[in-house]
Amino acid sequence: MKKTCDAAYTSRECSQCHHTARSNRPSQARFACKVCGFVEHADHNSSHNIAHRGWMSWVRGARSTAPALTLIA
């Protein structure tokens, strides 16, 4: 599978304001943004960031590795 977006620092980046800092991750399971105050489970926050990066990569023209969809009548 081809990787189309970089997942680096997604666990430290706020999915709301995109501020990135080590201090945003006070524990393994908790994410709390120091700028906007957004609080969420760290893995859930990271998944939003990865989805956003993947979407932006696709919008900018990255080729999809998913198989073509066909309609069955």
The first five atom37 places (N, CA, C, CB, O) and aatype in JSON, in Angstrom:
{
  "aatype": [12, 11, 11, 16, 4, 3, 0, 0, 18, 16, 15, 1, 6, 4, 15, 5, 4, 8, 8, 16, 0, 1, 15, 2, 1, 14, 15, 5, 0, 1, 13, 0, 4, 11, 19, 4, 7, 13, 19, 6, 8, 0, 3, 8, 2, 15, 15, 8, 2, 9, 0, 8, 1, 7, 17, 12, 15, 17, 19, 1, 7, 0, 1, 15, 16, 0, 14, 0, 10, 16, 10, 9, 0],
  "atom_mask": [
    [1, 1, 1, 1, 1],
    [1, 1, 1, 1, 1],
    [1, 1, 1, 1, 1],
    [1, 1, 1, 1, 1],
    [1, 1, 1, 1, 1],
    [1, 1, 1, 1, 1],
    [1, 1, 1, 1, 1],
    [1, 1, 1, 1, 1],
    [1, 1, 1, 1, 1],
    [1, 1, 1, 1, 1],
    [1, 1, 1, 1, 1],
    [1, 1, 1, 1, 1],
    [1, 1, 1, 1, 1],
    [1, 1, 1, 1, 1],
    [1, 1, 1, 1, 1],
    [1, 1, 1, 1, 1],
    [1, 1, 1, 1, 1],
    [1, 1, 1, 1, 1],
    [1, 1, 1, 1, 1],
    [1, 1, 1, 1, 1],
    [1, 1, 1, 1, 1],
    [1, 1, 1, 1, 1],
    [1, 1, 1, 1, 1],
    [1, 1, 1, 1, 1],
    [1, 1, 1, 1, 1],
    [1, 1, 1, 1, 1],
    [1, 1, 1, 1, 1],
    [1, 1, 1, 1, 1],
    [1, 1, 1, 1, 1],
    [1, 1, 1, 1, 1],
    [1, 1, 1, 1, 1],
    [1, 1, 1, 1, 1],
    [1, 1, 1, 1, 1],
    [1, 1, 1, 1, 1],
    [1, 1, 1, 1, 1],
    [1, 1, 1, 1, 1],
    [1, 1, 1, 0, 1],
    [1, 1, 1, 1, 1],
    [1, 1, 1, 1, 1],
    [1, 1, 1, 1, 1],
    [1, 1, 1, 1, 1],
    [1, 1, 1, 1, 1],
    [1, 1, 1, 1, 1],
    [1, 1, 1, 1, 1],
    [1, 1, 1, 1, 1],
    [1, 1, 1, 1, 1],
    [1, 1, 1, 1, 1],
    [1, 1, 1, 1, 1],
    [1, 1, 1, 1, 1],
    [1, 1, 1, 1, 1],
    [1, 1, 1, 1, 1],
    [1, 1, 1, 1, 1],
    [1, 1, 1, 1, 1],
    [1, 1, 1, 0, 1],
    [1, 1, 1, 1, 1],
    [1, 1, 1, 1, 1],
    [1, 1, 1, 1, 1],
    [1, 1, 1, 1, 1],
    [1, 1, 1, 1, 1],
    [1, 1, 1, 1, 1],
    [1, 1, 1, 0, 1],
    [1, 1, 1, 1, 1],
    [1, 1, 1, 1, 1],
    [1, 1, 1, 1, 1],
    [1, 1, 1, 1, 1],
    [1, 1, 1, 1, 1],
    [1, 1, 1, 1, 1],
    [1, 1, 1, 1, 1],
    [1, 1, 1, 1, 1],
    [1, 1, 1, 1, 1],
    [1, 1, 1, 1, 1],
    [1, 1, 1, 1, 1],
    [1, 1, 1, 1, 1]
  ],
  "atom_positions": [
    [[0.84, -1.17, 0.0], [0.0, 0.0, 0.0], [0.89, 1.24, 0.0], [-0.96, 0.0, 1.21], [1.83, 1.34, 0.79]],
    [[0.58, 2.16, -0.88], [1.36, 3.39, -0.97], [0.88, 4.41, 0.05], [1.28, 3.97, -2.39], [-0.32, 4.65, 0.17]],
    [[1.8, 4.99, 0.77], [1.48, 6.01, 1.78], [1.38, 7.36, 1.07], [2.56, 6.05, 2.91], [2.32, 7.78, 0.41]],
    [[0.23, 8.04, 1.22], [0.05, 9.31, 0.54], [0.12, 10.51, 1.46], [-1.26, 9.32, -0.16], [0.18, 11.65, 0.98]],
    [[0.13, 10.3, 2.78], [0.27, 11.44, 3.69], [1.19, 11.04, 4.84], [-1.11, 11.9, 4.23], [1.22, 9.88, 5.26]],
    [[1.92, 12.01, 5.33], [2.87, 11.79, 6.41], [2.13, 11.86, 7.75], [4.02, 12.83, 6.36], [1.46, 12.84, 8.04]],
    [[2.27, 10.82, 8.56], [1.57, 10.76, 9.84], [2.4, 11.34, 11.0], [1.2, 9.31, 10.15], [2.0, 11.24, 12.16]],
    [[3.54, 11.92, 10.68], [4.41, 12.48, 11.74], [3.71, 13.6, 12.5], [5.72, 12.99, 11.14], [3.1, 14.49, 11.9]],
    [[3.82, 13.55, 13.81], [3.31, 14.57, 14.73], [1.79, 14.7, 14.76], [3.9, 15.88, 14.37], [1.28, 15.68, 15.31]],
    [[1.06, 13.75, 14.2], [-0.4, 13.83, 14.25], [-0.91, 13.68, 15.67], [-1.03, 12.77, 13.35], [-2.01, 14.15, 15.98]],
    [[-0.15, 13.03, 16.54], [-0.6, 12.88, 17.93], [-0.34, 14.14, 18.75], [0.11, 11.7, 18.58], [-0.85, 14.26, 19.87]],
    [[0.43, 15.07, 18.22], [0.72, 16.32, 18.93], [0.01, 17.52, 18.3], [2.23, 16.58, 18.94], [0.06, 18.62, 18.85]],
    [[-0.65, 17.31, 17.17], [-1.32, 18.4, 16.46], [-2.79, 18.46, 16.83], [-1.16, 18.22, 14.94], [-3.47, 17.43, 16.88]],
    [[-3.29, 19.65, 17.08], [-4.7, 19.83, 17.4], [-5.52, 19.7, 16.12], [-4.96, 21.21, 18.09], [-5.22, 20.36, 15.12]],
    [[-6.54, 18.86, 16.13], [-7.37, 18.69, 14.95], [-8.32, 19.86, 14.72], [-8.17, 17.4, 15.06], [-8.97, 19.93, 13.68]],
    [[-8.4, 20.79, 15.67], [-9.27, 21.96, 15.53], [-8.51, 23.19, 15.05], [-9.96, 22.25, 16.85], [-8.92, 23.83, 14.09]],
    [[-7.41, 23.53, 15.71], [-6.67, 24.76, 15.36], [-5.31, 24.45, 14.71], [-6.46, 25.62, 16.61], [-4.64, 25.37, 14.23]],
    [[-4.9, 23.19, 14.69], [-3.66, 22.69, 14.06], [-2.38, 23.18, 14.75], [-3.62, 23.11, 12.62], [-1.3, 23.13, 14.15]],
    [[-2.5, 23.64, 15.99], [-1.31, 23.97, 16.78], [-0.62, 22.65, 17.13], [-1.69, 24.79, 18.09], [-1.27, 21.7, 17.56]],
    [[0.69, 22.6, 16.95], [1.45, 21.39, 17.23], [2.48, 21.67, 18.32], [2.15, 20.87, 15.95], [3.3, 22.57, 18.2]],
    [[2.41, 20.87, 19.4], [3.37, 21.01, 20.5], [3.39, 19.71, 21.31], [3.0, 22.22, 21.41], [2.37, 19.03, 21.44]],
    [[4.54, 19.39, 21.83], [4.68, 18.21, 22.67], [3.77, 18.29, 23.9], [6.14, 18.03, 23.1], [3.24, 17.28, 24.36]],
    [[3.6, 19.5, 24.42], [2.8, 19.68, 25.63], [1.3, 19.47, 25.4], [3.02, 21.07, 26.19], [0.53, 19.4, 26.36]],
    [[0.87, 19.36, 24.15], [-0.54, 19.07, 23.86], [-0.91, 17.64, 24.25], [-0.82, 19.28, 22.37], [-2.09, 17.31, 24.34]],
    [[0.07, 16.81, 24.5], [-0.15, 15.4, 24.8], [0.3, 15.12, 26.23], [0.59, 14.48, 23.79], [1.39, 14.58, 26.43]],
    [[-0.51, 15.47, 27.26], [-0.09, 15.31, 28.65], [0.03, 13.86, 29.1], [-1.05, 16.01, 29.55], [0.74, 13.57, 30.06]],
    [[-0.65, 12.94, 28.42], [-0.54, 11.51, 28.75], [-0.74, 10.69, 27.48], [-1.59, 11.11, 29.84], [-1.03, 11.24, 26.42]],
    [[-0.58, 9.39, 27.58], [-0.7, 8.5, 26.43], [-2.09, 8.57, 25.8], [-0.39, 7.07, 26.83], [-2.22, 8.53, 24.57]],
    [[-3.13, 8.68, 26.62], [-4.5, 8.62, 26.11], [-5.18, 9.98, 25.98], [-5.32, 7.77, 27.0], [-6.27, 10.05, 25.41]],
    [[-4.58, 11.03, 26.48], [-5.26, 12.32, 26.52], [-4.59, 13.35, 25.62], [-5.3, 12.83, 27.94], [-3.37, 13.46, 25.58]],
    [[-5.42, 14.1, 24.91], [-4.95, 15.23, 24.11], [-5.63, 16.49, 24.64], [-5.25, 15.02, 22.58], [-6.85, 16.5, 24.81]],
    [[-4.87, 17.53, 24.9], [-5.41, 18.8, 25.37], [-4.6, 19.93, 24.74], [-5.39, 18.9, 26.94], [-3.44, 20.14, 25.11]],
    [[-5.2, 20.66, 23.8], [-4.51, 21.74, 23.1], [-4.24, 22.9, 24.04], [-5.32, 22.21, 21.9], [-5.15, 23.36, 24.74]],
    [[-3.01, 23.37, 24.05], [-2.62, 24.49, 24.91], [-3.06, 25.84, 24.34], [-1.12, 24.48, 25.1], [-3.05, 26.84, 25.06]],
    [[-3.44, 25.89, 23.06], [-3.84, 27.16, 22.45], [-5.35, 27.35, 22.49], [-3.34, 27.22, 21.0], [-5.83, 28.37, 23.0]],
    [[-6.12, 26.39, 21.95], [-7.57, 26.58, 21.86], [-8.35, 25.86, 22.96], [-8.06, 26.1, 20.53], [-9.54, 26.11, 23.13]],
    [[-7.7, 24.97, 23.72], [-8.35, 24.28, 24.82], [-9.12, 23.03, 24.44], [0.0, 0.0, 0.0], [-9.77, 22.43, 25.29]],
    [[-9.05, 22.62, 23.18], [-9.74, 21.42, 22.72], [-9.19, 20.19, 23.44], [-9.58, 21.26, 21.19], [-7.98, 20.0, 23.53]],
    [[-10.1, 19.33, 23.96], [-9.71, 18.12, 24.68], [-10.41, 16.92, 24.04], [-10.06, 18.23, 26.21], [-11.61, 16.97, 23.77]],
    [[-9.65, 15.85, 23.81], [-10.2, 14.64, 23.2], [-9.25, 13.47, 23.48], [-10.43, 14.83, 21.66], [-8.11, 13.68, 23.9]],
    [[-9.72, 12.26, 23.24], [-8.84, 11.1, 23.33], [-7.75, 11.27, 22.28], [-9.63, 9.74, 23.12], [-8.04, 11.64, 21.14]],
    [[-6.52, 11.01, 22.63], [-5.38, 11.27, 21.76], [-5.46, 10.52, 20.44], [-4.1, 10.9, 22.47], [-5.15, 11.09, 19.4]],
    [[-5.87, 9.26, 20.46], [-5.96, 8.48, 19.22], [-7.06, 9.01, 18.3], [-6.22, 7.0, 19.54], [-6.9, 9.02, 17.08]],
    [[-8.15, 9.46, 18.88], [-9.25, 10.0, 18.08], [-8.81, 11.31, 17.43], [-10.5, 10.22, 18.95], [-9.1, 11.54, 16.26]],
    [[-8.12, 12.15, 18.17], [-7.59, 13.39, 17.63], [-6.61, 13.11, 16.48], [-6.9, 14.21, 18.73], [-6.67, 13.75, 15.43]],
    [[-5.73, 12.15, 16.68], [-4.75, 11.78, 15.64], [-5.43, 11.29, 14.38], [-3.79, 10.72, 16.16], [-5.01, 11.62, 13.27]],
    [[-6.49, 10.48, 14.55], [-7.19, 9.95, 13.38], [-7.83, 11.06, 12.56], [-8.25, 8.94, 13.81], [-7.88, 10.97, 11.33]],
    [[-8.31, 12.11, 13.22], [-8.86, 13.26, 12.49], [-7.76, 13.95, 11.69], [-9.52, 14.26, 13.46], [-7.98, 14.36, 10.55]],
    [[-6.58, 14.08, 12.28], [-5.46, 14.71, 11.58], [-5.01, 13.91, 10.37], [-4.29, 14.91, 12.53], [-4.73, 14.47, 9.32]],
    [[-4.94, 12.59, 10.51], [-4.54, 11.73, 9.39], [-5.58, 11.8, 8.29], [-4.36, 10.28, 9.86], [-5.23, 11.87, 7.11]],
    [[-6.86, 11.78, 8.65], [-7.93, 11.9, 7.65], [-7.84, 13.24, 6.92], [-9.31, 11.74, 8.31], [-8.01, 13.3, 5.7]],
    [[-7.59, 14.3, 7.66], [-7.47, 15.63, 7.05], [-6.29, 15.69, 6.09], [-7.33, 16.71, 8.13], [-6.41, 16.22, 4.98]],
    [[-5.16, 15.14, 6.5], [-3.97, 15.14, 5.62], [-4.21, 14.3, 4.38], [-2.74, 14.62, 6.38], [-3.79, 14.68, 3.28]],
    [[-4.87, 13.17, 4.54], [-5.19, 12.33, 3.38], [-6.14, 13.03, 2.42], [0.0, 0.0, 0.0], [-5.95, 12.97, 1.2]],
    [[-7.15, 13.7, 2.97], [-8.11, 14.45, 2.15], [-7.39, 15.56, 1.38], [-9.23, 15.04, 3.03], [-7.62, 15.74, 0.18]],
    [[-6.54, 16.3, 2.07], [-5.83, 17.4, 1.41], [-4.88, 16.88, 0.33], [-5.05, 18.23, 2.44], [-4.69, 17.53, -0.7]],
    [[-4.28, 15.73, 0.56], [-3.42, 15.12, -0.44], [-4.22, 14.75, -1.68], [-2.72, 13.88, 0.14], [-3.77, 14.96, -2.81]],
    [[-5.41, 14.19, -1.47], [-6.27, 13.8, -2.58], [-6.76, 15.03, -3.35], [-7.46, 12.98, -2.07], [-6.79, 15.02, -4.58]],
    [[-7.16, 16.07, -2.62], [-7.65, 17.3, -3.25], [-6.55, 17.93, -4.12], [-8.13, 18.31, -2.18], [-6.84, 18.51, -5.17]],
    [[-5.31, 17.81, -3.67], [-4.19, 18.39, -4.43], [-3.75, 17.53, -5.61], [-3.01, 18.61, -3.51], [-2.83, 17.89, -6.33]],
    [[-4.41, 16.39, -5.81], [-4.14, 15.6, -7.01], [-3.35, 14.33, -6.81], [0.0, 0.0, 0.0], [-2.9, 13.74, -7.79]],
    [[-3.17, 13.87, -5.59], [-2.47, 12.59, -5.39], [-3.31, 11.47, -5.97], [-2.18, 12.33, -3.87], [-4.53, 11.48, -5.83]],
    [[-2.68, 10.53, -6.61], [-3.4, 9.4, -7.2], [-3.85, 8.43, -6.12], [-2.51, 8.68, -8.24], [-3.1, 8.12, -5.2]],
    [[-5.06, 7.97, -6.25], [-5.61, 7.02, -5.29], [-5.07, 5.63, -5.58], [-7.15, 7.03, -5.34], [-4.84, 5.27, -6.73]],
    [[-4.87, 4.85, -4.52], [-4.45, 3.46, -4.68], [-5.64, 2.51, -4.53], [-3.36, 3.11, -3.65], [-5.47, 1.3, -4.6]],
    [[-6.84, 3.07, -4.31], [-8.04, 2.24, -4.18], [-8.48, 1.75, -5.55], [-9.18, 3.04, -3.49], [-8.32, 2.45, -6.55]],
    [[-9.04, 0.53, -5.61], [-9.52, 0.02, -6.89], [-10.72, 0.85, -7.38], [-9.91, -1.47, -6.78], [-11.46, 1.42, -6.58]],
    [[-10.89, 0.9, -8.7], [-12.0, 1.64, -9.27], [-13.33, 1.01, -8.88], [-11.87, 1.7, -10.81], [-13.45, -0.22, -8.8]],
    [[-14.32, 1.83, -8.63], [-15.64, 1.33, -8.29], [-16.43, 1.04, -9.55], [-16.4, 2.34, -7.42], [-16.36, 1.78, -10.53]],
    [[-17.17, -0.04, -9.53], [-18.06, -0.37, -10.65], [-19.45, -0.63, -10.12], [-17.54, -1.61, -11.45], [-19.62, -1.22, -9.06]],
    [[-20.43, -0.19, -10.86], [-21.82, -0.4, -10.47], [-22.3, -1.72, -11.01], [-22.71, 0.75, -10.96], [-22.04, -2.06, -12.17]],
    [[-23.0, -2.46, -10.19], [-23.58, -3.74, -10.6], [-25.09, -3.55, -10.68], [-23.2, -4.91, -9.6], [-25.73, -3.22, -9.68]],
    [[-25.64, -3.74, -11.86], [-27.1, -3.51, -12.04], [-27.89, -4.77, -11.82], [-27.39, -2.98, -13.44], [-29.11, -4.76, -11.94]]
  ]
}
